[in-house]
């Protein structure tokens, strides 16, 4: 199963107001990520651009952290069926990510959920399927009514 997910936030918001660094397709300096439901995980394929460079031809570590965190957010939206905010982010960098190597693959999965907490494991792979970075991310998750009222969460069905 590899179902493309819709981004309901750009429909809900005035297009000028929707400027998410991670997933807004209209944010020219953002990541412009798109996501897929792959059953027990959420995935993204992302092409690095030169302006995300840290050291020459190496994807900046902070950008890698943003990629890992953004896919975790979409795990919360789709798999936890609510909205949340990052509580903790613990990253392990295993290998450099070279911009010139091409498209990256990101995978996010739930490790566990509790009443107000979701723990997500996110991974970043290079084009050769080598694990380059991974993160354990804790998200404070909101009750559905709060997510809808305060955080514009449209409900899980809006992502399909």
Phi and psi in radians as a Rosetta constraint file:
Dihedral C 1 N 2 CA 2 C 2 CIRCULARHARMONIC -2.521 0.35
Dihedral N 2 CA 2 C 2 N 3 CIRCULARHARMONIC 1.317 0.35
Dihedral C 2 N 3 CA 3 C 3 CIRCULARHARMONIC -1.612 0.35
Dihedral N 3 CA 3 C 3 N 4 CIRCULARHARMONIC 2.102 0.35
Dihedral C 3 N 4 CA 4 C 4 CIRCULARHARMONIC -1.091 0.35
Dihedral N 4 CA 4 C 4 N 5 CIRCULARHARMONIC 2.382 0.35
Dihedral C 4 N 5 CA 5 C 5 CIRCULARHARMONIC -1.709 0.35
Dihedral N 5 CA 5 C 5 N 6 CIRCULARHARMONIC 2.469 0.35
Dihedral C 5 N 6 CA 6 C 6 CIRCULARHARMONIC -1.429 0.35
Dihedral N 6 CA 6 C 6 N 7 CIRCULARHARMONIC 2.706 0.35
Dihedral C 6 N 7 CA 7 C 7 CIRCULARHARMONIC -1.806 0.35
Dihedral N 7 CA 7 C 7 N 8 CIRCULARHARMONIC 1.639 0.35
Dihedral C 7 N 8 CA 8 C 8 CIRCULARHARMONIC -1.248 0.35
Dihedral N 8 CA 8 C 8 N 9 CIRCULARHARMONIC -0.249 0.35
Dihedral C 8 N 9 CA 9 C 9 CIRCULARHARMONIC -1.232 0.35
Dihedral N 9 CA 9 C 9 N 10 CIRCULARHARMONIC -0.567 0.35
Dihedral C 9 N 10 CA 10 C 10 CIRCULARHARMONIC -1.265 0.35
Dihedral N 10 CA 10 C 10 N 11 CIRCULARHARMONIC -0.430 0.35
Dihedral C 10 N 11 CA 11 C 11 CIRCULARHARMONIC -1.370 0.35
Dihedral N 11 CA 11 C 11 N 12 CIRCULARHARMONIC -0.718 0.35
Dihedral C 11 N 12 CA 12 C 12 CIRCULARHARMONIC -1.168 0.35
Dihedral N 12 CA 12 C 12 N 13 CIRCULARHARMONIC -0.665 0.35
Dihedral C 12 N 13 CA 13 C 13 CIRCULARHARMONIC -1.642 0.35
Dihedral N 13 CA 13 C 13 N 14 CIRCULARHARMONIC 2.770 0.35
Dihedral C 13 N 14 CA 14 C 14 CIRCULARHARMONIC -1.090 0.35
Dihedral N 14 CA 14 C 14 N 15 CIRCULARHARMONIC 2.281 0.35
Dihedral C 14 N 15 CA 15 C 15 CIRCULARHARMONIC -0.969 0.35
Dihedral N 15 CA 15 C 15 N 16 CIRCULARHARMONIC -0.528 0.35
Dihedral C 15 N 16 CA 16 C 16 CIRCULARHARMONIC -1.265 0.35
Dihedral N 16 CA 16 C 16 N 17 CIRCULARHARMONIC -0.474 0.35
Dihedral C 16 N 17 CA 17 C 17 CIRCULARHARMONIC -1.474 0.35
Dihedral N 17 CA 17 C 17 N 18 CIRCULARHARMONIC -0.449 0.35
Dihedral C 17 N 18 CA 18 C 18 CIRCULARHARMONIC -1.451 0.35
Dihedral N 18 CA 18 C 18 N 19 CIRCULARHARMONIC 1.803 0.35
Dihedral C 18 N 19 CA 19 C 19 CIRCULARHARMONIC -2.348 0.35
Dihedral N 19 CA 19 C 19 N 20 CIRCULARHARMONIC 0.532 0.35
Dihedral C 19 N 20 CA 20 C 20 CIRCULARHARMONIC -0.935 0.35
Dihedral N 20 CA 20 C 20 N 21 CIRCULARHARMONIC 2.246 0.35
Dihedral C 20 N 21 CA 21 C 21 CIRCULARHARMONIC -1.069 0.35
Dihedral N 21 CA 21 C 21 N 22 CIRCULARHARMONIC -0.593 0.35
Dihedral C 21 N 22 CA 22 C 22 CIRCULARHARMONIC -1.445 0.35
Dihedral N 22 CA 22 C 22 N 23 CIRCULARHARMONIC -0.802 0.35
Dihedral C 22 N 23 CA 23 C 23 CIRCULARHARMONIC -2.157 0.35
Dihedral N 23 CA 23 C 23 N 24 CIRCULARHARMONIC 0.005 0.35
Dihedral C 23 N 24 CA 24 C 24 CIRCULARHARMONIC -1.368 0.35
Dihedral N 24 CA 24 C 24 N 25 CIRCULARHARMONIC 2.117 0.35
Dihedral C 24 N 25 CA 25 C 25 CIRCULARHARMONIC -1.248 0.35
Dihedral N 25 CA 25 C 25 N 26 CIRCULARHARMONIC -0.255 0.35
Dihedral C 25 N 26 CA 26 C 26 CIRCULARHARMONIC -1.707 0.35
Dihedral N 26 CA 26 C 26 N 27 CIRCULARHARMONIC -0.030 0.35
Dihedral C 26 N 27 CA 27 C 27 CIRCULARHARMONIC -1.468 0.35
Dihedral N 27 CA 27 C 27 N 28 CIRCULARHARMONIC 1.793 0.35
Dihedral C 27 N 28 CA 28 C 28 CIRCULARHARMONIC -1.075 0.35
Dihedral N 28 CA 28 C 28 N 29 CIRCULARHARMONIC -0.512 0.35
Dihedral C 28 N 29 CA 29 C 29 CIRCULARHARMONIC -1.772 0.35
Dihedral N 29 CA 29 C 29 N 30 CIRCULARHARMONIC 0.071 0.35
Dihedral C 29 N 30 CA 30 C 30 CIRCULARHARMONIC -1.522 0.35
Dihedral N 30 CA 30 C 30 N 31 CIRCULARHARMONIC -3.063 0.35
Dihedral C 30 N 31 CA 31 C 31 CIRCULARHARMONIC -1.389 0.35
Dihedral N 31 CA 31 C 31 N 32 CIRCULARHARMONIC -0.498 0.35
Dihedral C 31 N 32 CA 32 C 32 CIRCULARHARMONIC 0.947 0.35
Dihedral N 32 CA 32 C 32 N 33 CIRCULARHARMONIC 0.811 0.35
Dihedral C 32 N 33 CA 33 C 33 CIRCULARHARMONIC -1.332 0.35
Dihedral N 33 CA 33 C 33 N 34 CIRCULARHARMONIC 2.606 0.35
Dihedral C 33 N 34 CA 34 C 34 CIRCULARHARMONIC -2.238 0.35
Dihedral N 34 CA 34 C 34 N 35 CIRCULARHARMONIC 2.654 0.35
Dihedral C 34 N 35 CA 35 C 35 CIRCULARHARMONIC -2.264 0.35
Dihedral N 35 CA 35 C 35 N 36 CIRCULARHARMONIC 2.767 0.35
Dihedral C 35 N 36 CA 36 C 36 CIRCULARHARMONIC -2.320 0.35
Dihedral N 36 CA 36 C 36 N 37 CIRCULARHARMONIC 2.440 0.35
Dihedral C 36 N 37 CA 37 C 37 CIRCULARHARMONIC -1.531 0.35
Dihedral N 37 CA 37 C 37 N 38 CIRCULARHARMONIC 2.057 0.35
Dihedral C 37 N 38 CA 38 C 38 CIRCULARHARMONIC -2.011 0.35
Dihedral N 38 CA 38 C 38 N 39 CIRCULARHARMONIC 0.651 0.35
Dihedral C 38 N 39 CA 39 C 39 CIRCULARHARMONIC 1.535 0.35
Dihedral N 39 CA 39 C 39 N 40 CIRCULARHARMONIC -1.703 0.35
Dihedral C 39 N 40 CA 40 C 40 CIRCULARHARMONIC -1.614 0.35
Dihedral N 40 CA 40 C 40 N 41 CIRCULARHARMONIC 0.125 0.35
Dihedral C 40 N 41 CA 41 C 41 CIRCULARHARMONIC -2.471 0.35
Dihedral N 41 CA 41 C 41 N 42 CIRCULARHARMONIC 2.893 0.35
Dihedral C 41 N 42 CA 42 C 42 CIRCULARHARMONIC -1.979 0.35
Dihedral N 42 CA 42 C 42 N 43 CIRCULARHARMONIC 2.401 0.35
Dihedral C 42 N 43 CA 43 C 43 CIRCULARHARMONIC -2.245 0.35
Dihedral N 43 CA 43 C 43 N 44 CIRCULARHARMONIC 2.747 0.35
Dihedral C 43 N 44 CA 44 C 44 CIRCULARHARMONIC -2.498 0.35
Dihedral N 44 CA 44 C 44 N 45 CIRCULARHARMONIC 2.572 0.35
Dihedral C 44 N 45 CA 45 C 45 CIRCULARHARMONIC -2.046 0.35
Dihedral N 45 CA 45 C 45 N 46 CIRCULARHARMONIC 2.250 0.35
Dihedral C 45 N 46 CA 46 C 46 CIRCULARHARMONIC -2.430 0.35
Dihedral N 46 CA 46 C 46 N 47 CIRCULARHARMONIC 2.341 0.35
Dihedral C 46 N 47 CA 47 C 47 CIRCULARHARMONIC -1.738 0.35
Dihedral N 47 CA 47 C 47 N 48 CIRCULARHARMONIC 2.010 0.35
Dihedral C 47 N 48 CA 48 C 48 CIRCULARHARMONIC -1.192 0.35
Dihedral N 48 CA 48 C 48 N 49 CIRCULARHARMONIC 2.564 0.35
Dihedral C 48 N 49 CA 49 C 49 CIRCULARHARMONIC -2.015 0.35
Dihedral N 49 CA 49 C 49 N 50 CIRCULARHARMONIC 2.718 0.35
Dihedral C 49 N 50 CA 50 C 50 CIRCULARHARMONIC -0.971 0.35
Dihedral N 50 CA 50 C 50 N 51 CIRCULARHARMONIC -0.610 0.35
Dihedral C 50 N 51 CA 51 C 51 CIRCULARHARMONIC -1.260 0.35
Dihedral N 51 CA 51 C 51 N 52 CIRCULARHARMONIC -0.040 0.35
Dihedral C 51 N 52 CA 52 C 52 CIRCULARHARMONIC -1.734 0.35
Dihedral N 52 CA 52 C 52 N 53 CIRCULARHARMONIC 0.243 0.35
Dihedral C 52 N 53 CA 53 C 53 CIRCULARHARMONIC -1.282 0.35
Dihedral N 53 CA 53 C 53 N 54 CIRCULARHARMONIC 2.465 0.35
Dihedral C 53 N 54 CA 54 C 54 CIRCULARHARMONIC -1.777 0.35
Dihedral N 54 CA 54 C 54 N 55 CIRCULARHARMONIC -1.764 0.35
Dihedral C 54 N 55 CA 55 C 55 CIRCULARHARMONIC -1.173 0.35
Dihedral N 55 CA 55 C 55 N 56 CIRCULARHARMONIC 2.764 0.35
Dihedral C 55 N 56 CA 56 C 56 CIRCULARHARMONIC -0.867 0.35
Dihedral N 56 CA 56 C 56 N 57 CIRCULARHARMONIC 2.099 0.35
Dihedral C 56 N 57 CA 57 C 57 CIRCULARHARMONIC 1.187 0.35
Dihedral N 57 CA 57 C 57 N 58 CIRCULARHARMONIC 0.193 0.35
Dihedral C 57 N 58 CA 58 C 58 CIRCULARHARMONIC -1.950 0.35
Dihedral N 58 CA 58 C 58 N 59 CIRCULARHARMONIC 2.269 0.35
Dihedral C 58 N 59 CA 59 C 59 CIRCULARHARMONIC -1.125 0.35
Dihedral N 59 CA 59 C 59 N 60 CIRCULARHARMONIC 2.235 0.35
Dihedral C 59 N 60 CA 60 C 60 CIRCULARHARMONIC -0.981 0.35
Dihedral N 60 CA 60 C 60 N 61 CIRCULARHARMONIC 2.386 0.35
Dihedral C 60 N 61 CA 61 C 61 CIRCULARHARMONIC -1.053 0.35
Dihedral N 61 CA 61 C 61 N 62 CIRCULARHARMONIC -0.580 0.35
Dihedral C 61 N 62 CA 62 C 62 CIRCULARHARMONIC -1.195 0.35
Dihedral N 62 CA 62 C 62 N 63 CIRCULARHARMONIC -0.576 0.35
Dihedral C 62 N 63 CA 63 C 63 CIRCULARHARMONIC -1.210 0.35
Dihedral N 63 CA 63 C 63 N 64 CIRCULARHARMONIC -0.705 0.35
Dihedral C 63 N 64 CA 64 C 64 CIRCULARHARMONIC -1.035 0.35
Dihedral N 64 CA 64 C 64 N 65 CIRCULARHARMONIC -0.734 0.35
Dihedral C 64 N 65 CA 65 C 65 CIRCULARHARMONIC -1.071 0.35
Dihedral N 65 CA 65 C 65 N 66 CIRCULARHARMONIC -0.723 0.35
Dihedral C 65 N 66 CA 66 C 66 CIRCULARHARMONIC -1.114 0.35
Dihedral N 66 CA 66 C 66 N 67 CIRCULARHARMONIC -0.724 0.35
Dihedral C 66 N 67 CA 67 C 67 CIRCULARHARMONIC -1.062 0.35
Dihedral N 67 CA 67 C 67 N 68 CIRCULARHARMONIC -0.814 0.35
Dihedral C 67 N 68 CA 68 C 68 CIRCULARHARMONIC -1.135 0.35
Dihedral N 68 CA 68 C 68 N 69 CIRCULARHARMONIC -0.662 0.35
Dihedral C 68 N 69 CA 69 C 69 CIRCULARHARMONIC -1.254 0.35
Dihedral N 69 CA 69 C 69 N 70 CIRCULARHARMONIC -0.683 0.35
Dihedral C 69 N 70 CA 70 C 70 CIRCULARHARMONIC -1.153 0.35
Dihedral N 70 CA 70 C 70 N 71 CIRCULARHARMONIC -0.715 0.35
Dihedral C 70 N 71 CA 71 C 71 CIRCULARHARMONIC -1.162 0.35
Dihedral N 71 CA 71 C 71 N 72 CIRCULARHARMONIC -0.588 0.35
Dihedral C 71 N 72 CA 72 C 72 CIRCULARHARMONIC -1.107 0.35
Dihedral N 72 CA 72 C 72 N 73 CIRCULARHARMONIC -0.672 0.35
Dihedral C 72 N 73 CA 73 C 73 CIRCULARHARMONIC -1.054 0.35
Dihedral N 73 CA 73 C 73 N 74 CIRCULARHARMONIC -0.712 0.35
Dihedral C 73 N 74 CA 74 C 74 CIRCULARHARMONIC -1.251 0.35
Dihedral N 74 CA 74 C 74 N 75 CIRCULARHARMONIC -0.491 0.35
Dihedral C 74 N 75 CA 75 C 75 CIRCULARHARMONIC -1.083 0.35
Dihedral N 75 CA 75 C 75 N 76 CIRCULARHARMONIC -0.757 0.35
Dihedral C 75 N 76 CA 76 C 76 CIRCULARHARMONIC -1.095 0.35
Dihedral N 76 CA 76 C 76 N 77 CIRCULARHARMONIC -0.823 0.35
Dihedral C 76 N 77 CA 77 C 77 CIRCULARHARMONIC -1.013 0.35
Dihedral N 77 CA 77 C 77 N 78 CIRCULARHARMONIC -0.822 0.35
Dihedral C 77 N 78 CA 78 C 78 CIRCULARHARMONIC -1.635 0.35
Dihedral N 78 CA 78 C 78 N 79 CIRCULARHARMONIC -0.768 0.35
Dihedral C 78 N 79 CA 79 C 79 CIRCULARHARMONIC -1.555 0.35
Dihedral N 79 CA 79 C 79 N 80 CIRCULARHARMONIC -0.574 0.35
Dihedral C 79 N 80 CA 80 C 80 CIRCULARHARMONIC -1.599 0.35
Dihedral N 80 CA 80 C 80 N 81 CIRCULARHARMONIC -0.239 0.35
Dihedral C 80 N 81 CA 81 C 81 CIRCULARHARMONIC 1.017 0.35
Dihedral N 81 CA 81 C 81 N 82 CIRCULARHARMONIC 0.785 0.35
Dihedral C 81 N 82 CA 82 C 82 CIRCULARHARMONIC -2.806 0.35
Dihedral N 82 CA 82 C 82 N 83 CIRCULARHARMONIC -3.004 0.35
Dihedral C 82 N 83 CA 83 C 83 CIRCULARHARMONIC -1.961 0.35
Dihedral N 83 CA 83 C 83 N 84 CIRCULARHARMONIC 2.863 0.35
Dihedral C 83 N 84 CA 84 C 84 CIRCULARHARMONIC -2.832 0.35
Dihedral N 84 CA 84 C 84 N 85 CIRCULARHARMONIC 3.107 0.35
Dihedral C 84 N 85 CA 85 C 85 CIRCULARHARMONIC -2.309 0.35
Dihedral N 85 CA 85 C 85 N 86 CIRCULARHARMONIC 2.626 0.35
Dihedral C 85 N 86 CA 86 C 86 CIRCULARHARMONIC -1.153 0.35
Dihedral N 86 CA 86 C 86 N 87 CIRCULARHARMONIC 2.240 0.35
Dihedral C 86 N 87 CA 87 C 87 CIRCULARHARMONIC -1.769 0.35
Dihedral N 87 CA 87 C 87 N 88 CIRCULARHARMONIC -0.713 0.35
Dihedral C 87 N 88 CA 88 C 88 CIRCULARHARMONIC -2.644 0.35
Dihedral N 88 CA 88 C 88 N 89 CIRCULARHARMONIC 2.577 0.35
Dihedral C 88 N 89 CA 89 C 89 CIRCULARHARMONIC -2.440 0.35
Dihedral N 89 CA 89 C 89 N 90 CIRCULARHARMONIC 1.992 0.35
Dihedral C 89 N 90 CA 90 C 90 CIRCULARHARMONIC -2.065 0.35
Dihedral N 90 CA 90 C 90 N 91 CIRCULARHARMONIC 1.910 0.35
Dihedral C 90 N 91 CA 91 C 91 CIRCULARHARMONIC -1.888 0.35
Dihedral N 91 CA 91 C 91 N 92 CIRCULARHARMONIC 2.511 0.35
Dihedral C 91 N 92 CA 92 C 92 CIRCULARHARMONIC -2.137 0.35
Dihedral N 92 CA 92 C 92 N 93 CIRCULARHARMONIC 2.130 0.35
Dihedral C 92 N 93 CA 93 C 93 CIRCULARHARMONIC -1.701 0.35
Dihedral N 93 CA 93 C 93 N 94 CIRCULARHARMONIC 2.194 0.35
Dihedral C 93 N 94 CA 94 C 94 CIRCULARHARMONIC -1.847 0.35
Dihedral N 94 CA 94 C 94 N 95 CIRCULARHARMONIC -0.559 0.35
Dihedral C 94 N 95 CA 95 C 95 CIRCULARHARMONIC -2.724 0.35
Dihedral N 95 CA 95 C 95 N 96 CIRCULARHARMONIC 2.635 0.35
Dihedral C 95 N 96 CA 96 C 96 CIRCULARHARMONIC -1.075 0.35
Dihedral N 96 CA 96 C 96 N 97 CIRCULARHARMONIC 2.590 0.35
Dihedral C 96 N 97 CA 97 C 97 CIRCULARHARMONIC -1.892 0.35
Dihedral N 97 CA 97 C 97 N 98 CIRCULARHARMONIC 1.938 0.35
Dihedral C 97 N 98 CA 98 C 98 CIRCULARHARMONIC -1.532 0.35
Dihedral N 98 CA 98 C 98 N 99 CIRCULARHARMONIC 2.193 0.35
Dihedral C 98 N 99 CA 99 C 99 CIRCULARHARMONIC -1.042 0.35
Dihedral N 99 CA 99 C 99 N 100 CIRCULARHARMONIC -0.688 0.35
Dihedral C 99 N 100 CA 100 C 100 CIRCULARHARMONIC -1.243 0.35
Dihedral N 100 CA 100 C 100 N 101 CIRCULARHARMONIC -0.206 0.35
Dihedral C 100 N 101 CA 101 C 101 CIRCULARHARMONIC -1.311 0.35
Dihedral N 101 CA 101 C 101 N 102 CIRCULARHARMONIC -0.335 0.35
Dihedral C 101 N 102 CA 102 C 102 CIRCULARHARMONIC 1.840 0.35
Dihedral N 102 CA 102 C 102 N 103 CIRCULARHARMONIC -2.699 0.35
Dihedral C 102 N 103 CA 103 C 103 CIRCULARHARMONIC -1.062 0.35
Dihedral N 103 CA 103 C 103 N 104 CIRCULARHARMONIC 2.441 0.35
Dihedral C 103 N 104 CA 104 C 104 CIRCULARHARMONIC -1.862 0.35
Dihedral N 104 CA 104 C 104 N 105 CIRCULARHARMONIC 2.744 0.35
Dihedral C 104 N 105 CA 105 C 105 CIRCULARHARMONIC -2.101 0.35
Dihedral N 105 CA 105 C 105 N 106 CIRCULARHARMONIC 2.277 0.35
Dihedral C 105 N 106 CA 106 C 106 CIRCULARHARMONIC -2.053 0.35
Dihedral N 106 CA 106 C 106 N 107 CIRCULARHARMONIC 2.469 0.35
Dihedral C 106 N 107 CA 107 C 107 CIRCULARHARMONIC -2.332 0.35
Dihedral N 107 CA 107 C 107 N 108 CIRCULARHARMONIC 2.348 0.35
Dihedral C 107 N 108 CA 108 C 108 CIRCULARHARMONIC -2.261 0.35
Dihedral N 108 CA 108 C 108 N 109 CIRCULARHARMONIC 2.349 0.35
Dihedral C 108 N 109 CA 109 C 109 CIRCULARHARMONIC -2.414 0.35
Dihedral N 109 CA 109 C 109 N 110 CIRCULARHARMONIC 2.622 0.35
Dihedral C 109 N 110 CA 110 C 110 CIRCULARHARMONIC -1.300 0.35
Dihedral N 110 CA 110 C 110 N 111 CIRCULARHARMONIC 2.312 0.35
Dihedral C 110 N 111 CA 111 C 111 CIRCULARHARMONIC -1.586 0.35
Dihedral N 111 CA 111 C 111 N 112 CIRCULARHARMONIC -0.838 0.35
Dihedral C 111 N 112 CA 112 C 112 CIRCULARHARMONIC -2.835 0.35
Dihedral N 112 CA 112 C 112 N 113 CIRCULARHARMONIC 2.763 0.35
Dihedral C 112 N 113 CA 113 C 113 CIRCULARHARMONIC -2.278 0.35
Dihedral N 113 CA 113 C 113 N 114 CIRCULARHARMONIC 2.585 0.35
Dihedral C 113 N 114 CA 114 C 114 CIRCULARHARMONIC -2.246 0.35
Dihedral N 114 CA 114 C 114 N 115 CIRCULARHARMONIC -3.024 0.35
Dihedral C 114 N 115 CA 115 C 115 CIRCULARHARMONIC -0.951 0.35
Dihedral N 115 CA 115 C 115 N 116 CIRCULARHARMONIC -0.833 0.35
Dihedral C 115 N 116 CA 116 C 116 CIRCULARHARMONIC -2.132 0.35
Dihedral N 116 CA 116 C 116 N 117 CIRCULARHARMONIC 0.262 0.35
Dihedral C 116 N 117 CA 117 C 117 CIRCULARHARMONIC -2.434 0.35
Dihedral N 117 CA 117 C 117 N 118 CIRCULARHARMONIC 2.378 0.35
Dihedral C 117 N 118 CA 118 C 118 CIRCULARHARMONIC -2.142 0.35
Dihedral N 118 CA 118 C 118 N 119 CIRCULARHARMONIC 2.351 0.35
Dihedral C 118 N 119 CA 119 C 119 CIRCULARHARMONIC -1.915 0.35
Dihedral N 119 CA 119 C 119 N 120 CIRCULARHARMONIC 2.163 0.35
Dihedral C 119 N 120 CA 120 C 120 CIRCULARHARMONIC -2.050 0.35
Dihedral N 120 CA 120 C 120 N 121 CIRCULARHARMONIC 2.467 0.35
Dihedral C 120 N 121 CA 121 C 121 CIRCULARHARMONIC -1.906 0.35
Dihedral N 121 CA 121 C 121 N 122 CIRCULARHARMONIC 2.126 0.35
Dihedral C 121 N 122 CA 122 C 122 CIRCULARHARMONIC -2.032 0.35
Dihedral N 122 CA 122 C 122 N 123 CIRCULARHARMONIC 2.492 0.35
Dihedral C 122 N 123 CA 123 C 123 CIRCULARHARMONIC -2.310 0.35
Dihedral N 123 CA 123 C 123 N 124 CIRCULARHARMONIC 2.559 0.35
Dihedral C 123 N 124 CA 124 C 124 CIRCULARHARMONIC -2.154 0.35
Dihedral N 124 CA 124 C 124 N 125 CIRCULARHARMONIC 2.123 0.35
Dihedral C 124 N 125 CA 125 C 125 CIRCULARHARMONIC -2.011 0.35
Dihedral N 125 CA 125 C 125 N 126 CIRCULARHARMONIC 2.523 0.35
Dihedral C 125 N 126 CA 126 C 126 CIRCULARHARMONIC -1.466 0.35
Dihedral N 126 CA 126 C 126 N 127 CIRCULARHARMONIC -3.100 0.35
Dihedral C 126 N 127 CA 127 C 127 CIRCULARHARMONIC -1.103 0.35
Dihedral N 127 CA 127 C 127 N 128 CIRCULARHARMONIC -0.413 0.35
Dihedral C 127 N 128 CA 128 C 128 CIRCULARHARMONIC -1.567 0.35
Dihedral N 128 CA 128 C 128 N 129 CIRCULARHARMONIC 0.217 0.35
Dihedral C 128 N 129 CA 129 C 129 CIRCULARHARMONIC 1.157 0.35
Dihedral N 129 CA 129 C 129 N 130 CIRCULARHARMONIC 0.416 0.35
Dihedral C 129 N 130 CA 130 C 130 CIRCULARHARMONIC -1.545 0.35
Dihedral N 130 CA 130 C 130 N 131 CIRCULARHARMONIC 2.301 0.35
Dihedral C 130 N 131 CA 131 C 131 CIRCULARHARMONIC -1.242 0.35
Dihedral N 131 CA 131 C 131 N 132 CIRCULARHARMONIC 2.031 0.35
Dihedral C 131 N 132 CA 132 C 132 CIRCULARHARMONIC -1.771 0.35
Dihedral N 132 CA 132 C 132 N 133 CIRCULARHARMONIC -0.530 0.35
Dihedral C 132 N 133 CA 133 C 133 CIRCULARHARMONIC -2.730 0.35
Dihedral N 133 CA 133 C 133 N 134 CIRCULARHARMONIC 2.642 0.35
Dihedral C 133 N 134 CA 134 C 134 CIRCULARHARMONIC -2.583 0.35
Dihedral N 134 CA 134 C 134 N 135 CIRCULARHARMONIC 2.757 0.35
Dihedral C 134 N 135 CA 135 C 135 CIRCULARHARMONIC -2.527 0.35
Dihedral N 135 CA 135 C 135 N 136 CIRCULARHARMONIC 2.556 0.35
Dihedral C 135 N 136 CA 136 C 136 CIRCULARHARMONIC -1.833 0.35
Dihedral N 136 CA 136 C 136 N 137 CIRCULARHARMONIC 2.064 0.35
Dihedral C 136 N 137 CA 137 C 137 CIRCULARHARMONIC -2.146 0.35
Dihedral N 137 CA 137 C 137 N 138 CIRCULARHARMONIC 2.204 0.35
Dihedral C 137 N 138 CA 138 C 138 CIRCULARHARMONIC -1.721 0.35
Dihedral N 138 CA 138 C 138 N 139 CIRCULARHARMONIC 2.268 0.35
Dihedral C 138 N 139 CA 139 C 139 CIRCULARHARMONIC -2.020 0.35
Dihedral N 139 CA 139 C 139 N 140 CIRCULARHARMONIC 2.275 0.35
Dihedral C 139 N 140 CA 140 C 140 CIRCULARHARMONIC -1.355 0.35
Dihedral N 140 CA 140 C 140 N 141 CIRCULARHARMONIC 2.094 0.35
Dihedral C 140 N 141 CA 141 C 141 CIRCULARHARMONIC -1.845 0.35
Dihedral N 141 CA 141 C 141 N 142 CIRCULARHARMONIC 2.522 0.35
Dihedral C 141 N 142 CA 142 C 142 CIRCULARHARMONIC -1.661 0.35
Dihedral N 142 CA 142 C 142 N 143 CIRCULARHARMONIC 2.608 0.35
Dihedral C 142 N 143 CA 143 C 143 CIRCULARHARMONIC -1.003 0.35
Dihedral N 143 CA 143 C 143 N 144 CIRCULARHARMONIC 2.582 0.35
Dihedral C 143 N 144 CA 144 C 144 CIRCULARHARMONIC -0.940 0.35
Dihedral N 144 CA 144 C 144 N 145 CIRCULARHARMONIC -0.751 0.35
Dihedral C 144 N 145 CA 145 C 145 CIRCULARHARMONIC -1.079 0.35
Dihedral N 145 CA 145 C 145 N 146 CIRCULARHARMONIC -0.689 0.35
Dihedral C 145 N 146 CA 146 C 146 CIRCULARHARMONIC -1.214 0.35
Dihedral N 146 CA 146 C 146 N 147 CIRCULARHARMONIC -0.744 0.35
Dihedral C 146 N 147 CA 147 C 147 CIRCULARHARMONIC -1.026 0.35
Dihedral N 147 CA 147 C 147 N 148 CIRCULARHARMONIC -0.721 0.35
Dihedral C 147 N 148 CA 148 C 148 CIRCULARHARMONIC -1.236 0.35
Dihedral N 148 CA 148 C 148 N 149 CIRCULARHARMONIC -0.760 0.35
Dihedral C 148 N 149 CA 149 C 149 CIRCULARHARMONIC -1.289 0.35
Dihedral N 149 CA 149 C 149 N 150 CIRCULARHARMONIC -0.785 0.35
Dihedral C 149 N 150 CA 150 C 150 CIRCULARHARMONIC -1.749 0.35
Dihedral N 150 CA 150 C 150 N 151 CIRCULARHARMONIC -0.418 0.35
Dihedral C 150 N 151 CA 151 C 151 CIRCULARHARMONIC -2.126 0.35
Dihedral N 151 CA 151 C 151 N 152 CIRCULARHARMONIC 0.280 0.35
Dihedral C 151 N 152 CA 152 C 152 CIRCULARHARMONIC 1.009 0.35
Dihedral N 152 CA 152 C 152 N 153 CIRCULARHARMONIC 0.451 0.35
Dihedral C 152 N 153 CA 153 C 153 CIRCULARHARMONIC -1.193 0.35
Dihedral N 153 CA 153 C 153 N 154 CIRCULARHARMONIC 2.136 0.35
Dihedral C 153 N 154 CA 154 C 154 CIRCULARHARMONIC -1.534 0.35
Dihedral N 154 CA 154 C 154 N 155 CIRCULARHARMONIC -0.057 0.35
Dihedral C 154 N 155 CA 155 C 155 CIRCULARHARMONIC 1.696 0.35
Dihedral N 155 CA 155 C 155 N 156 CIRCULARHARMONIC 2.568 0.35
Dihedral C 155 N 156 CA 156 C 156 CIRCULARHARMONIC -1.057 0.35
Dihedral N 156 CA 156 C 156 N 157 CIRCULARHARMONIC -0.566 0.35
Dihedral C 156 N 157 CA 157 C 157 CIRCULARHARMONIC -1.089 0.35
Dihedral N 157 CA 157 C 157 N 158 CIRCULARHARMONIC -0.425 0.35
Dihedral C 157 N 158 CA 158 C 158 CIRCULARHARMONIC -1.238 0.35
Dihedral N 158 CA 158 C 158 N 159 CIRCULARHARMONIC -0.251 0.35
Dihedral C 158 N 159 CA 159 C 159 CIRCULARHARMONIC -1.483 0.35
Dihedral N 159 CA 159 C 159 N 160 CIRCULARHARMONIC -0.148 0.35
